[in-house]
Amino acid sequence: MLELLHIENIAVIQEADIQFRPGFNALTGETGAGKSIVIDAMGAVLGGRTSRDLVRTGADRAFVSAEFSQVPGDLAGLAETGAAPDEDGHLLLQRELTGDGKNLCRVNGRPVTVAQLRRIGEELLNIHGQHDGQQLLDEEQHLSYLDRFGRTEAPLGRYQAAYEAMADLQAKIRALQMDEAEKARRMDSLRFQIDELERAQLVPGEEESLTERRERWGGGRRRRLRPPGRGGGPCRCPHALRRHGGAVPAPGTAAV
């Protein structure tokens, strides 16, 4: 049940704490006293839709928190957030609204999204207005009502665990299976690769031998192509020219 509602900077309310007791609780007051604002604050902390106008004029943020007691540990929506009631069964919902429309939601101190907060809030409190969310008309909740009425939560949990295990095994089997066309394409590709390797007639150490021969031949070719001059430049020695059958041209003349 809801035990404490804390409100800060919501509409005309600067700060307020409202405590609830078991049984019937009534909020009374004249028109404009802020009764509807309390309901709006409840809706906000339960993950309902809000607007920037909800933040009090002159404030940069608004804050609402709601403390619940006697919350079951298997409450729907809690598992996906990693949150859980404390040892006394208390659960604290918090929501901070800023003037620029941003939200910061927490469940027992754990950050959650607005959607996750709404999922949990729907299980904790139901606001009945003239046209507001009456869960009796929500078809998605009907099976949950039947399970609770029939007290089938325990067998339902065992069934869900068995179903998830079966679905996991089926997914693994599908991952191991391969259709016949894909299998044939794979076999053809492997046969082609094997034939190429056999035609190449590879031997152990062949790559190293070919690399060594390439380096040896490449070095000999560079030596043969090197000019006879010192440092790789042309030789201008007359004796060397005569030794190679050449003639030394006179200064200022060209060789024929």
Secondary structure as UniProt FT lines:
FT   STRAND          2..10
FT   TURN            11..12
FT   STRAND          13..19
FT   TURN            31..32
FT   HELIX           35..45
FT   TURN            46..47
FT   HELIX           52..54
FT   TURN            57..58
FT   STRAND          61..68
FT   TURN            73..74
FT   TURN            76..78
FT   HELIX           79..81
FT   TURN            87..88
FT   STRAND          91..98
FT   TURN            99..100
FT   STRAND          103..107
FT   TURN            108..109
FT   STRAND          110..112
FT   HELIX           114..124
FT   HELIX           135..137
FT   HELIX           139..141
FT   HELIX           142..149
FT   TURN            150..151
FT   HELIX           153..176
FT   HELIX           180..200
FT   TURN            204..205
FT   HELIX           206..224
FT   HELIX           230..232
FT   HELIX           238..243
FT   TURN            244..245
FT   TURN            251..252
//
